Amino acid sequence: MRKSFEGIPSDLLAGVPVVGSIGSQPSLEKIITLKPDLILALTNRKKSYKLLSSIAPTVLIDFPTMYDFKKRLRYVAQVLGKSDRAEELLTQYQNRIQELRQQLGKELEAKTISVIYLAGSADIFYSYRGDFLPYGQIISDAGLQLIQQNQKQRELTLSIEVLPKYDADFLFIMTDLLKRDFKRANPEFLSFLKKPIWSKLKAVQNKQVYNVNWNVGGTIGANRIIDDLFKYIVKIP
């Protein structure tokens, strides 16, 4: 059984045919057999646009620049003629955010959060700019403090020596997209976590380190992130 695809849990993919991955060309044969009424594709598929549009009306979405998940949802909803439904979902999201903020209270609002991606090496990790991925947008909406080190680039590859700069009250680590490569690079999975520098982190000492999968976008992914914030920070399952 497939556990995930592009970091998306398999429970969200039940019955969804795979026609390609982010890094490969889509299978036109598979798309034709599906007889779609509409095709949504990323702008990096411009070379395939004519072929795709010969199968069905095709809309290219510039996700790399439209990284605000709310704007993405509204845009796709507009294309599908489902704008009202998008607003319903966003209202539900805002209600959950308000509930989370109430549960956090003033004391927890002062706590800091770091999110790092393990990179398949014992000596480096990744950091993404807060506004670039949904988790950063949600943490900001919740009034929590995300440690960023004045990061201007969307993505940074960092040496383990700078890890203390990302120390926080709560540390979330992302590994799901990288597990296969990480195992290949390191005989012992997560050997990064065995480095002496790791044990000196405040979050590690207070046992506030959590492995999460925050790769899913849209309101489904947003709700999963909010669930985790309730579970790990507010301590409400």
C-alpha positions in Angstrom: 0.0 0.0 0.0 1.3 3.5 -0.9 2.0 5.4 2.3 2.3 8.8 0.6 2.8 10.7 -2.6 4.9 13.9 -2.7 4.5 13.9 1.1 0.7 13.7 1.1 -0.7 11.0 3.4 -2.3 8.1 1.6 -5.7 8.6 3.4 -6.1 11.8 1.3 -5.4 10.0 -1.9 -7.9 7.1 -1.8 -9.3 6.7 -5.3 -7.2 9.5 -6.8 -5.3 8.4 -9.9 -1.7 9.5 -10.2 -0.9 11.0 -13.6 2.7 12.2 -12.7 4.8 13.8 -10.0 6.1 17.3 -9.5 9.4 16.5 -11.0 8.2 14.5 -14.0 6.1 15.0 -17.1 2.5 14.1 -16.7 1.2 10.9 -18.5 -1.0 12.2 -21.3 -2.2 8.6 -21.8 -3.5 8.4 -18.3 -5.1 11.8 -18.5 -6.9 10.9 -21.7 -8.4 7.8 -20.1 -9.8 9.9 -17.2 -11.8 12.1 -19.7 -11.5 15.2 -17.6 -13.8 18.2 -18.0 -11.0 20.6 -16.8 -7.3 20.3 -16.3 -5.4 22.3 -13.6 -1.6 22.3 -14.0 1.3 24.3 -12.7 2.9 27.0 -14.8 6.1 24.8 -15.2 4.0 22.7 -17.6 3.8 25.4 -20.2 5.5 23.2 -22.7 2.6 20.7 -22.3 -0.1 23.3 -22.4 -1.1 22.7 -26.1 -1.3 19.0 -25.6 -3.2 19.2 -22.4 -5.7 21.8 -23.7 -6.4 19.5 -26.7 -7.7 17.0 -24.1 -9.7 19.4 -22.0 -9.8 23.1 -21.1 -6.6 23.7 -19.2 -5.7 26.4 -16.6 -2.1 26.9 -15.5 -1.7 28.0 -11.9 1.4 29.9 -10.8 1.8 28.2 -7.4 5.4 29.4 -6.8 4.2 33.0 -6.6 0.7 32.3 -5.3 2.0 30.8 -2.0 -0.7 32.2 0.3 -2.9 29.1 0.7 -6.0 31.3 1.1 -5.4 33.1 -2.3 -4.7 29.7 -3.9 -8.0 28.4 -2.6 -9.9 31.4 -3.8 -8.3 31.3 -7.2 -9.0 27.6 -7.8 -12.5 28.0 -6.4 -13.1 30.8 -8.9 -11.9 28.6 -11.8 -14.2 25.9 -10.6 -17.2 28.2 -10.0 -17.1 27.4 -6.3 -16.2 30.7 -4.7 -19.0 30.5 -2.2 -17.7 27.2 -1.0 -14.2 28.6 -0.6 -15.5 31.4 1.6 -17.4 28.9 3.7 -14.2 26.9 4.2 -12.2 30.0 5.0 -14.8 31.1 7.6 -14.5 27.7 9.2 -10.8 28.2 9.3 -11.0 31.6 10.9 -13.3 30.2 13.5 -10.8 27.5 14.4 -8.0 30.1 14.5 -10.0 32.2 16.9 -10.7 29.2 19.1 -7.0 28.3 19.1 -6.0 31.9 20.0 -8.5 31.8 23.0 -7.1 28.5 24.2 -3.5 29.7 23.8 -4.0 32.6 26.2 -1.4 35.3 26.8 1.2 33.0 28.4 1.3 30.6 25.4 1.3 33.5 22.9 4.7 34.4 24.2 6.2 31.0 23.4 8.4 30.6 20.4 8.2 28.0 17.6 10.7 26.7 15.1 10.1 24.5 12.1 13.0 22.8 10.4 13.3 20.2 7.6 15.8 17.5 7.9 17.8 17.3 4.7 19.1 13.8 4.3 22.4 14.6 5.9 23.7 14.6 9.4 25.2 18.1 9.0 22.5 20.2 7.4 18.9 21.2 7.7 16.4 23.4 5.8 14.5 26.5 6.9 11.7 28.0 4.9 10.5 31.6 5.1 7.4 31.9 7.3 5.0 33.3 4.8 6.1 30.9 2.0 4.4 27.8 3.4 1.0 27.3 5.0 2.3 26.4 8.4 4.0 29.8 8.7 0.9 31.6 7.7 -1.2 29.6 10.2 1.3 30.1 13.0 1.2 33.9 12.3 -2.7 33.9 12.2 -2.6 32.1 15.6 -0.5 34.9 17.1 2.4 32.6 17.8 6.1 33.5 17.2 8.0 31.7 14.5 11.8 31.9 14.7 13.1 33.0 11.3 16.4 34.8 11.7 15.4 37.6 9.3 15.2 35.2 6.5 14.7 36.8 3.1 15.1 33.7 0.8 12.3 31.3 0.5 14.6 28.4 1.4 17.9 28.2 3.3 20.2 25.2 3.5 21.9 25.5 6.9 24.8 23.9 8.7 24.0 22.1 12.0 26.3 24.6 13.7 23.7 27.3 13.4 20.9 25.1 14.8 21.0 26.9 18.2 19.8 30.0 16.5 16.6 28.1 15.7 16.1 26.9 19.3 12.6 27.6 20.6 10.1 26.5 23.2 8.5 24.2 20.6 10.5 22.6 17.8 8.7 20.8 14.9 10.7 18.7 12.5 9.6 17.7 9.0 11.0 14.5 7.6 8.2 12.9 5.5 9.3 14.2 2.1 12.8 13.2 2.7 12.8 9.9 4.5 13.8 7.8 1.5 16.8 10.1 0.7 17.7 10.4 4.4 17.9 6.7 4.9 20.1 6.4 1.8 22.5 9.1 3.0 22.6 7.8 6.6 22.7 4.1 7.7 20.9 5.2 10.9 17.7 7.1 10.3 17.7 10.5 11.9 21.3 10.4 12.9 21.1 14.2 12.8 19.3 13.9 16.2 22.2 12.1 17.8 24.6 15.0 17.4 25.7 16.6 20.7 24.5 20.0 19.6 21.0 18.7 19.4 20.8 17.7 23.1 21.6 21.3 24.1 18.4 22.7 22.6 15.8 24.0 25.0 13.0 22.2 23.2 14.9 18.9 23.3 15.7 19.3 27.0 12.0 20.1 27.8 10.8 17.3 25.5 8.9 19.7 23.3 10.1 18.3 19.9 7.5 16.8 17.5 7.8 15.2 14.1 4.9 16.4 11.9 3.7 16.2 8.3 2.7 19.7 7.3 3.1 19.2 3.5 -0.6 19.1 2.7 -2.0 22.4 1.4 -5.4 24.0 1.4 -7.9 24.0 4.2 -7.4 20.2 4.7 -3.7 20.8 5.5 -4.5 23.9 7.5 -6.9 21.9 9.7 -4.2 19.3 10.2 -1.7 21.9 11.3 -4.3 23.5 13.7 -5.0 20.0 15.1 -1.3 19.6 15.8 -1.0 23.0 17.5 -3.9 22.1 19.7 -2.4 18.7 20.5 1.2 19.7 21.1 1.0 23.3 22.4 -2.4 23.7 24.0 -2.3 19.9 25.0 -5.8 19.3 23.7 -6.1 16.2 21.4 
